[in-house]
C-alpha cells in the first residue's frame, strides 16, 4: 500500500468538502481577555477579539485563579508526579474534589484529565459494575459520551433528541428487571438547547434507571452557585452521576464526575481511563478549586448575570438584522450558514478584515447542511465589541449574498 497516497486522499476529501480544519495561531495575554494577538501567516501580528472561546466567564484570566496557581506552582513545582495511584494525589487534588462534590451536592467527586476522558472512562466502565446494564443515550450526546457508550460492552439504545416519549417507548420494551442508565446533557452546546431534565428523571424513577447528566456547558454558568442547570431547576438530588469540565466556565483544565462516595470509589477502582492516566498538575487543581469557590459567591453570580445579558443583547441585535439565529434560551449564540465553504469564508473574512475570531463549526461536529458560526459572549465583551461584531456580520452577510430570514426560535 502507498501510505502517503492514502493520507493525501484522506486530506483531499476534507479540502474538497470544504471542512478541512485550520488552526489559527493566537496569543492570549493576561488581563486583556477577550482581546488576543493573531500571528498572521505573513509573519505580522494583529489584535483580535475572541468570540468563540469556551472560557465563558473569563475565569482563565481571573486574579483569584492566577494567584492560586502561582502559589501552588511555587510550592510544588510543575507536574503531579504520576497517576493518582502512584504519587499523583496531592492536597490540591483532594481540595478540588471536595469543592466539586459540594458544588453538586454529592458525597464525592473524581477528577480526570478532561471531561472527554471522564465521560469515556465512566460510561465504558459501568458494565463491570452493573452486569446486564442497558444504556439509553440521547442521539445528540457529545462525542465523548458516544465513544464511551460504543466501548461499553452491553446493550445500547439511542433515543431521538430530547424526545421523552421515544425514551419511554425504549424503556418499556426492555426487561423491567434489567439495570438501566439514561445518559443525556443539560445544554447541547452546538444548538444551545436544554435537556428535559425533570421529565427524564421522572422516567428514571418509573423504570428504576440511573441518571447520568453531562453539565459541561452549564457548570459555572447556571444556578445560584454555578452548579449547572440541575441546580438552577432544583434537580441535583435526582441525578445519580454528574459529568463536568474545569476547562470552560471555570477557565482552567480537566474534567470530573460527582456522585455518591460508593459510585465514585467504584469508578476510581475500575476505570482504566482513570487508573492509568497521570493526574492533572497541582497548580491546575489549585486554580480550578479557586475558580469554583469564587463562582459559588455573589461575585460569581454577577459574572453569570453579565454574561446572560450580553448573550441576550447579541441575539436580539443579530435577529434584528434577519440573521438565522436558533435561540434556545441559553448563553450560546449559533448563526446558521448551512454550507461549509461559506462558513469558512465568513470566518476568514471576519478575522482578516474585522479582527473578529470565530471558528466555523462544520461536520462532524454538526450534521451536514447545518454548518454555523457559534458565538460565545462573555461578561468582559463590552458594548463596543458587540456593536463591532454586529456591524461586521451585517456587512459580510450582504456581501456574500446569504439569505436573511426570521430567527429559528
Beta strands, then each sheet from edge to edge (+ up, - down):
strand 1: 26-28
strand 2: 35-39
strand 3: 45-50
strand 4: 108-112
strand 5: 134-138
strand 6: 155-159
strand 7: 180-185
strand 8: 187-188
strand 9: 193-194
strand 10: 209-214
strand 11: 241-245
strand 12: 255-259
strand 13: 333-336
strand 14: 356-357
strand 15: 360-361
strand 16: 372-375
sheet 1: 1+ 2- 3+ 14+
sheet 2: 4+ 12- 11+ 10+ 7+ 5+ 6+
sheet 3: 8+ 9-
sheet 4: 13+ 16- 15+
end
